[in-house]
C-alpha cells in the first residue's frame, strides 16, 4: 500500500495544520410533500461532484451533481487573499493528499429539492438546487476548513464542523442562517444529533497531520474530547475525554481521538473508532465507562509505521444495522470491510475493498455500504451473510455516503 500522507512543513503553513474527515442518518422526507425517491448521495471529494445512486438493490447510478458550480468565483477570492491562499494550499498538500477537497459531507432537504454540502477547500457550506444545479445559499464557516456535518432528525437544521476554528455552526437547512454555534476541542470532526434532536455530540480529533505519531508523543495532538451540547441553547451539557476512560482499562498507549461513532438504537451505548487503532470500542453512557474493546485483524501488507496512516486513521467508517444486531467497519488502511456481531463482537468475512473511507446503511437496512476511495466505487455488503453483493463505480475519491431524497422524476441538472 502506498503512503497516503503528504507532509507540508513550512513556517507559515505550520500555523494552519488542518484535519480531514472521517455516521449519521439522513432526515426523512416531510409528510405531505411531493412524491419523493429515496437515494444515496456519494460525495466525490477530489472531483467536486456527488453521485446519486439507488438506496437499495443494485445501487445503480441515478445521476450526478456538480457541487462546485461557483468554483471560478471562489478561486478568485482565494487567489486575492494571501492568508486564505496559504490555507487552501495547506489543505491540498496535507489532508488533501495533493488534491483539493471539494465535498466532505452532504444532506438533502426534507422536500428533496436541495442538497447541502460542506466544501473543505472553500471553507464553506452551500445549498445546491437539485433541479437547476445553482447555489441557493452559502455560509462561510469560521476559519478555513469545513468538515463533517449532521442533520437534525426533523431535517430542519444542519451542524457543521469548522475544523480550524474549533467551532461547530448550526444552520437552518433551508436558508443557511446560523441558529447558533458552540466551542469544541481541537479540530472538530464527527457530529451526531441524538434521536430526539435535543443534543448534539461532537468528536474533536486533534492534529492528525503531524509526524509526531509515536504513543509517547500523543500529548502533542491537542485537546481531543467529545463535547455534548443542548441543541436549542448550544450550551455544553457534558465533556468526555476518552483518555481517562482508556487509561482506566490499561490502554495508556491508545489514542483518545474519537473518529466515526454510532449509537445503539436505544442510545445507551456509543461505539467509536480512534486514531491508529484497527478496531473499535463500546462506551456505556450511563456508567461513563468503556465496556468492551474489539481488535480487528491487521492486513499483513499494511505497514505498522503510523506515519503512513492516512490522517492518523487506521480504520475510519462505522455503521450499525437498524435493529442494533450488527456493526459494519471500514478497515481503511487494512483494505477491507467487515460485519461484526454486536452481541459477541465476532467479525464476519473480511471483504477486500480499497481504502474504504466510510460505512453507512442502505435504505432498507439490509446492507452496509462502504465508499472505496482507492477504487472510486461504493460496495454493498449484506448484513446477514457479511458478503459483498455489488460494487458501483462513482467519481474521484468517494468519502461520505448519506441517505437522502430527490423528486421522484429527478434527473441530473444540465451542465
N, C-alpha and C positions, 0 to 999 in steps of 0.2 A: 504494500500500500504506500502511495507517495505521501510525503509530508504535506499537510494542508495549511500550515501556518506560515504566513509571510511576516517576517519581522521588519518593522519600520521604526527605526530608532534615530530620531533627530531631536535636537534640544527643544524646538518649538512644538513638535507634534507630541512630545512626551507628556505634555500637559493635557493632551486631548485623548488619552487612552480610552478606547471605546469597547463596547460589548456587542456580541451578536445574540442572536437569538440564543431559543431554543425556544395544559389542554383545556379546552372549554367547548361548550356546545353552542350551536347556532340558535338564535332565537326562533321560536315558532312563528308561523305566518299568522297575521292578525285575522281573527274570525270576521266573516262577512266581507272580506276583501275580494278582489277579482280573482279568477282562477289562477292558481299558482302551481308551479312544478318544483319539487324538491330536487336539489342538485348538490354537488360538491364543488367548491372553489379551490383551485390549486394555485398557490402563488409561486410563480417562476421568478425567483429573486434577481437573477442576473439578466433576465430577459426584459423585465418590466411589464410582464403580462400575467394574466390569471386565466388558466384554462378552466372551463366549466364542463364537468363530466356528470354522468348519471350517478345517483347516490346509492344505487343497488345494482344487482345483476351483473352485467358485463362492464359496467362503469365506463361506457363508451363516451367519446367526446361529444359535447353538445355545442360548444362554441368557445370563443376566446375574446378577452377584453384587454385593451391597451390601458394600463393603469398609469402611464406617464404621458398623457396627451399634451401636457403643458411642459414637456421636457426642455424645449428651447428657452422658454421664459425662465424656468428655474435655473438652468445653467448660466444664463446671462446674469442673473442675480448673484449666483455663487462666484462667477469669474470677476464680478465687480467688487467683491468684498474679500480682502486678503485673508482675514481670520476664518471666514466661512470656507474659503477655498482650501485652506490648510486642513480644516476639519473634514471636508469632503474627500480630500486625497488620503487622509489618515484612515478613514473608513474603507476606502478602496484597497489600501495597502496593508491593512491589518485584518479586521473581521471579514472584509470582503474577499480575502484571498486573491487580491489582484483584480477584483471585479467591483462594479458599483452595485449597491444593494437597493433595488427599486421597489421591492414589495416584501415586507416581512409578514404581515398579518392582514386578514380581511374578513368582513362580515357583511351579509346583505341586510337591508332594512326589512322589517316585517311585511311590508307591502310588495316586496320583490322588485321594486323599481330602481334601487340603487345598491351599490356595493361600497363599503367604507374600507379604505386601505391605508395602512401605515407604511411610509416610504422612508427607510432609514437614511439613505444618502441625501435625501432632500429635507430631512428633519421635520417631517410633517405628517398630517393625516388628511386625506381627501375623500370626498364622496363622488363617485362616478355614476352618472346616469346610465343605466343598463340599456336603455333604448337608443340613446344618441352617442354614448361614449364620452360626453362632455363632463367637465368638472362642475359639480353642483356647489360645493363649498370646499374651503381649505383652511386647516388650522395648523399654525406653526407651533411646534412644541418648544418648551424651554430647552436651551442648549442646542445641540447639533445633531441629535440622532433619535428617531422614534423606533420603537421595538414592539414587543408583544402587546396584544390587546385582549380585551374580554368584553362581551356584550351582556347586558343585564337580562334576566330571564324573560322580562316583558318586551325586550328588544328596543327599548327607548333610549338607552344610554350605552356609551362605549367608553371603556377605560383604556388608556394607552400609556405605556412606559416611555418616559423621556430619559434615556439611559445615561446621558452625560450631565443631567441636571438633578439626578436623584429625586425625581418627581414623577407622580402619576397624575395625568389630567383625566377628568371625567367629562365627556361631551354629550350634548344632545345629538342623537344619531341622525336626526332629520335636518338640523340647522347648523351643526358644528359649533354651537355656542357652548362655552365652557360653563359647566354647572358647579365645578369645584375642583380642587386638587389636594394632594397630600404628599408629605415628605416620606422618603423610603431610606433603606440602606444604600450602599454604593452599587450603582449600575442596576437599577430595577429591571426585571426580566419578565417572568410569567405573572399574569393576573388571572384571578378566578373570582367570579361572583358566587356567593352562596346560593343555594337553590331557592331560597325565599327572597333573594335580592337585597337582603338587609346589610350584608357585609361584603367587603372586597378584600381578598387575600393577595398580597404582592410578595414575590420572591426576589430578593436582591442577590446577585451572583458575584459582585465584586469585580476586580480586574482580571479578565481572562486572557489578555493578550500580552502578558509579560512572560519572560522565560524563567521566572522565579517559581518553578513548579514543584520543587522538592518539598516533602512534607514539613521539614523544619523551617521553610520559608513561607508557610501558609499564611502567617500573620501579615505578610506584605500585600495580600489580595484585597484588603479593605474590610469594611463593615458589611458583613453578609448576614441578613436576617429576614425573617418572614414578618411583614407588617400587616396587621388586620385592622381595617377601619370601618366605621359606620358609613354605609353607602349613601346616606342622606346628609349627614353633617360633615363627613370626611374627617372626623376626629378619630384618633387612634384608640382602638379597643384593647389591643394587646400586641406585644412584640415577642417573637420567638427566635432565639439564637440556637441553632441546632448544634453549635459547638459544645455546649454544656450537656446536651442530650446524648451526643456521640461519645463524649468523654465518659459519661456515666455507664456506658456499656463497653468500655475499654477500647474504643476506636479513636484514639487520640490522633492518629496519623491520617484519618479520613477528612476530606474537605467538608466544610459545612455550607458550601454554596448550593442551595436548593435550586434545581433546574426544573424541567417539566414535572408536574404533580397532578394528581387526580384524587378526588374524594370518593369514598364508598357511597353507595346510594343513600344511606341514612346520615351521611356526613359525620359519622363517629370516628372514622379513620381517614388519614391522609397518606397516600403512597407517593413517594418522591424519589427522584434521582439527584445525585450530587456530582460535582466535578470529579473527573479521573476514575470513577468507580464503575465497574462492569456489574451493575445490579441496581437494587433499589431498597428503600426502607419503608416500614409501616409505622406510622406515628399515631398513637391514641390521643385524641384531642382532650378528652375528659381528664385523663391522668397526666397529660403533658409528658409522655414518655415514648421513646422509640421501642416498640414491642417486638418487631421481627426484622431481620436482615436477610435479604436474598442476594446471594452472589451468583451471577450467571457465568457460563463458560467464556473463556477467552479464545479468540481466534489465534492459532499458533503463528499465523502470518502477520499478526499485528505487533508492532514494536511496543515494548513496555516503556519506551522513552516518552515521558509525559509531555515533553516539548513538541512532540509530533502530533499530539491530540488536537483536533480542530477546536479551538477556543476552549480548551481545558475539558471538553466533554468527551468521555469515552462512550457513554450511552446517552442519547438525547431523543426522547419521544416515549410517551407513556399514555395509555388509554385503558378504559375499563368497559367490559360488556355491560349494557344497561341493567341487567339483573344482578350485577356485582359478583358473578361467579368466576370471571376470567379477567386477567390483565394482559395487555399486549405491550411488548417492549421493543423499542428500536435500538439495536446494538450498533450505534453509529460507526465507531472505529473498528468494530469487530465484524462488520459487513454481514449482519444477519438480523432477523426479527423473530420473535418467538412469543407464543401464547403461554401464559403461566396460570396454573390453577390457583385461585386466591386462597382456598382453604388449606392446601398442602404446600403451596409455593413451588410445586414441581413444574418445571418448564416442559413444553412440548418440543416438537421438532424445531431445529434451528434452520429457518428458511433463509437461504442465501439471498441477500439483497445488497445493493451497492450504496454505501454511505447513507443509510436511512436517517432522515433528519426529523421526522415527526411520525406520530401514530394517532389515528383518530378512529371513529366508529362509523360504519355505514348507516344509511338512513333506516334500514330495517333492523339494525342492531346485531346482525348475524356475522359481520366481518370486521376485521381490523384492517384499516387502510394506512399504509406507510408510504411516505414520499422517498423515493430513491434519488437523492441529489447527485449521486455519482453516475447514474444511468439515465437521468432525465425521464423518469417514468414513475407512476404510482402502482403499487401492488396490493392486492386484496388477499387477506389470509383468513380462512374460515375459523371462527372461534371454536366450533365443535371439534374439528379434526386437527387444527393447528397447521394445516397445509395451505400452500398457495393455490388460489383459484384463477387469478388473471392478473396481467400487467397491462397498463395503458400508457402509451407514450404521451409526454407533455413537454413543456418548454425547458429552458436552460436553468438548472439548479432549483428544482422544486423544493420548497420547505414546508410552510404551513399549509394544512388542508383543513377546510372548515365546511360543515353543512350549511346550506342556505336555501334561498328560494329565488326563482325568476318567474316571470309571467309564463303561463302555460304554453304560449305560442312564441316564446322568445327565440331570437336568433342573434348572432353576433352583430354589434353595431358596425356600420360601414366605416372603413378606414378613414 
